[in-house]
């Protein structure tokens, strides 16, 4: 089946929005069946719009994982907010994801106000139900229902997979008949270069202290196959930070932390590419890059693409 030739084939775009750290990327990776969005316990991990593609015999769902909606503090923050808001105008279903273990707050209400008047069906997806007692769910649902009229309400656990299949079935009922936008075996629209840079950045987020995470960008300098070494793929990447002190932290004592970043990232990159990888990492200081439009464009944050 190609291009929706089967009558009754459905396709559409689904935006996943919510406050930072509610589990959007975990959900996307669960649905797609492999890691295409990086995960971290630190908020605002996702910076670009990440599209994941799920194709079955009946439908093709294109999920858009957006940056967590928050009050911007720099130009990068402004960019992330625009990405999240712009996706709402181009989708068939909006999944508003919340954390079951946290009460409704100002951030949730800000998003719901943003959704007021939007004619796209909005689902309330209550994630992390594995962290609360089932008896608490009714109160959680009531607190959100009093704020907004949702098309559907579904509690899930993205990390355990609870109720995720039911959510997918429900989304399918709201999608229009349409073409197959991507080949059946394609799981994301992002190039491998982007995903590799994100996998490296994820390891930095996991291994560094609080002062580092949002000051980090990763630029892939080169990807090449080394035919002399059993077709091993050489990846050369630069980790960009904002201050000299951060460079020292990322490198670590005698280069120990940078080596660990490389070891962990190489494993994920080999899984992605299905090949042995030789990964070379450098660390560079680019002062205040998050507030400079030129550097944001150089590091892959291009507003005109959204």
N, C-alpha and C positions, 0 to 999 in steps of 0.2 A: 504494500500500500504506500503510495507516495502522493504528496500534495493534497491530502484529504479526498482522494478519489472515492473512498467508501462513503456511501450515503449515510448520514447520521454521525459522521466523525466530528468531534467537537474540539475546539482549540481556543486558547485565550491566555491573557496575561493576568497574573495575580501579584499584587504588591503586599509585602510583609512589612508593616510599620509598627512602631512602639518605642517606648523609652529605651535607653541604653541598657544592655545586659538582661533582657527578658528572655533571651534564647532564640532569637531569629535565625542566626547562622547555624545553630545546632539543629533547628527544625529543617532548614534548607538542606543541610548535609544528610539528615535522616531520610528525607523524601527522595533525594537524588541517589542515595546509596553510596556516595563517596564524598571525600572532602573537597569542596570547591570554595567554601567560605571559611575564613580562619575564625578560630574561637579563642576567647580569653575571658578571664573573670574581671578584666579591666573594662570600664565603659568606653563606648565610642571606638570599638575595635574596627568595625566596618566603616570604610571611608568612601569607597566608590559603590556604584550600583552594581550588584553581582546578580547575574541572571543564571538560574538553574533550570534545565529543561527535563521534564518527565514525560516520556512518550509511551503510550500503551496502544493496544489495538483499537480502543474506543476514542482516545483523546490525546491531545498534547497540551500540557500545562507549562507555561513559562513563568517561573517564580522570580520575583525581583526582591532581593534582600537589600533593604535600604539602611543607611546609617541611622543609628539611634537618634531620635529627635530630642534636641536639647538647646539650651540658650547658647548661641555662638559667642566665643571669646576671642576669635581671631579669624583671619580670612579663610583658613582651612575649615573652621567651624561653619562659616557662612556657606562655603561650597557644599559641605555635607548636608546642611539644612535644605539648600536648593535642590539637591539630588533627591532627597526624601520627598519633598513637596511636589516636585515635577512629576514623579511617577504616578501620583494620584490621578493625573489627567489622562493617563494612557492605558488604564487597566480595566479588566472586566469584573474583578473582585478585589476587595481590600480586606486583608487579614490584620485586624488590630490586636496585637499580641500583648498580653500582660502577664506579670509574675504572680502566681496564686499566693505566694508567701508574703507579698507586700500589699498593704492597703492602697486603695485608689488615692492618687496624689495630684499635686499641681501639674506635673508633667503629663499625666494621663488626661487630665481635663483640658490642657492646652491642645493636645492632639485631637480630642473629641470636638473642641470648638473649631479646629481647622477642618474637620470632616463635615460639619454642619452645612447643609445645602448641597453636598455632593450626592449626585444621583446614583453613583456606583454602589452596589450592595456591600455593606460592611459587616464582616463576621467578627464577633468577639471570640478570640482564641485565648483561653486561660491556660497558660503553660505552667509547667513545674508542679502539677498536681501531686506528684510523688512527695512533695515537701509539706503537704497539709493533710489533715484528717478529712475524709470524705464528707463528714457532717458540716464542715466549714464552707463547702462549695456553694450551697444555697445563698448564704449571706454575701459571698463574693459576687455571685451573679446579680443579686438584688442591688448591690451598691453600684454596679455598672449600668444596670437596666434603668435605674432612676435618672441616669445622666444622658442616655442616648438610646435611640430606637435601632437595635441591631437586626439585620436580616436573619442571622443565625448565631447561636452561642454554643461553643464546643470546648469542653475542658480536655486538655491533652498533657502528655509528658513526652516532650521531644527527645529527651535523653534515653527514656525507656521504650518509647514507641507506642505508648498507650493511646488509643483512640485516633492515631494519626491516619489510619486507613479510612475511618469513618469521615474524618475531615476531608480527605481527598474525594470520597464519594459525593459528599455534599457540595464541594466546589464544582464537581462535574455537572451537577444539575443546573448550575447558574451560567455555564459557558455556552456561547452560541455555536452553531455548526460553522465550521471554518476549515481552512487549509492546514496542512502540516508545515509549519514555518521552518523547522530544522530537521535534518536527517535523524532517523530514529535512534542512532547510536551516539548522537551528540548530547552532552550533559550540561554544557555551558557555552555562552557566546563569547567568553573572554579568552584571549590567546594564552597559550601556555606560559609566555613570558610574564604576564600579569599574575597568574596563579603562583608561579615560582617565587616572584617577589613577595607575595603575600605570605607564603609558607615560611620564608626566611624571617619576615617581620613578626609572624606569630611566635617564633622561637625567642626572639628578642623580648617580646612582651612577657613571655612566661618566665624568663630568666633574670630580668633586671628589676631594679627597685622602682618605686612609685614615680620618681622624678624623670624617668626615661620614656615611658611608653608613647606619649603623644608627640614627642619630639623626634620620632624615628620615621624615616622613609627608606625604602630599599629600591635601588636602581639596578636593573640587570644590564650589565655592560656588553656581555657577549654570551651566546649559546652556540656551541659548535660540536660536531661529532668528530672524535679523534679516530680515524680509520686505522692508525698504527697501533692503537691500544684496544683491540676488540670492539671497535665502535663505541667506546665509552664516550659519554656526553660531558663536555667541559662547560661548566657554568661559572661565569665571572660576575660578581655582584658587589655593589658598594652600599654599605649601611650609612645613611646620612643622619647626623645628629646636629643639635643647635649650639652646643657648648663644648669646650675642651674637656671639662670635667666629665661630661657624658661620654665622650670618646674613651676616656680611661676606664669608665665603668663597663662599657660594652666590650672592650678588649679584655679586661680583667687582669688579674695578677699573672704575669708571664704568659699572657694570651689565653688563659684557661677558659674564660667565659666565651670568647669568640670561637674557640675550638669546639665548645659544647654546642653553641648555636649551629655551627657548621655540621656537626655530626647528626644532630636531630633533624635539621632541615634537609640534609642529603637523603636521609631515609625516606621522608615524605616525597621528595622530588623523584626519587627512584621509583616509588609506588606510582606516581603520576605518569612518568614517562615510560615505565616498563623497561628500564635500561640502567646499567651501572652509570654512576655520575661522579665526576670529580668537581668539587665545589671550592672555588676560591673566593674568599671574602676580604674586603677592605672596609675601613671605617673612615669617614670624612666629616669634617665640621663645616656646616653651612649655616652661619649665624641667622637666627630668626626667620628660617625658611618658610614657616607656616604663615607668615604675614606678607610674603612677597609673591605677587602674582606670577612673575617670571619663573621662580623656583617651583611653584605649584604646578605650572604647566610642564616644566621639565620633568617633574616627578610623577606625571600621569594624571593630574587632577585638572581636567579640561571641561570647563562649564559648557562650552559649545557642543559637547557630545551629549548633553542632557537637556 
